[in-house]
Amino acid sequence: MSLSKTISPDNIIYLEADVNYSIFHFENGKKRISSFTLKYYENKEETNHFLRIHRSYLLNPHYIISIYKRGHNSFIKMANGKEIKVSRRKRGLIADL
């Protein structure tokens, strides 16, 4: 599933990697699976503002509710309640948020 005119990037909360597939998580709670990798979507113009905070996640910054630390780990809480761990190498991306 490439991003078509029927799917607005504004409705995507985050994308999750599943081997060579991507799972779209939408604001209405629905999910869709695509046969493209996260790297493909990371380079698409429609989603180039999304944040790759982990090798398995590509987040829409408009749906970030909070950023917090627990011990030495950083986490991002999304609008749908999902808590996603930020990888050590990607912590610099969230420092400006």
N, C-alpha and C positions, 0 to 999 in steps of 0.2 A: 504494500500500500504506500504509494508515494503521496505527498501532500497535494491533494487536489483542491479545487475551489469549494467542494462540499465540506471540507475539514478546515476549520480556522485554527491556526496555531494558538490563538487566544483562548481556545477551549481546552487546550492540552495542559494538564497539571505537570506531568512528567512522563518521560519515556524510560522504560526499564529494559535492560539487555537480558536476553535469554538465549544463550549460545549464539547462533547466527540470525536470530530474530529480534525484533523490537516490539515491546508491548506498550501501546499508548494508553495512558490513564487520563480520562476526561473528567471535567468538572461535574458532569451529571452522574458520575459513578460507573459509567460503562468503560469497557476495555476493548481494544482492537489489536490484533497481532499483524505485524508486517514482516515480510521476508528479507527486509534490508537491515543492516547493522546500525548501531548508534552512530558510528563514524559517518555513515552516509547522511544521516539526519543532522549531525553536528555541522556538516559542511553545506547544508541547504540554506539558501537565502532566507526562507521563511522562518527557520529555527536557529539562525546563527546567533541570536541574542540569548539562547538557552545556555545554562551553565553546566559544564561537565565536571561535577564535583567528585565523581567516582567512576571507575571504569564501567560500572553497571547502570549508571543513572545520568540522565540529561534532564535538567530541571528548568521549568519556566519560572523566571524570577518574580513574575507577577503573583504567583501563588505561594511564595515563601511567607510563612507566618512568623517564624522566629528562628534564631540561630543561637545555640547554647553549647556549653561544654559540660561534659560529664567525665571527670577525671582528666586524662590526657586526650580524650577523644572529643571531636566537634560533631554536632548533629544539626540537621536542618529539619524543622517541622513544616510540613506542607499543609495546604488548605483542607485536604481530605483527611488529615490526621496522621498520615504516614510520616515516620521519623526515619531520616536517611543519614547514615554516617558519612562524614566527609573524609576522604582519604588524606593521609599526611601530606602528600605532595600537592594536593589541591587546596589546602587551607588558605593559601594566599589569595585565591579567587574570592573567598567570602570575607576577607578582611575589610574590603571597601563597602560591603553591604550594610 
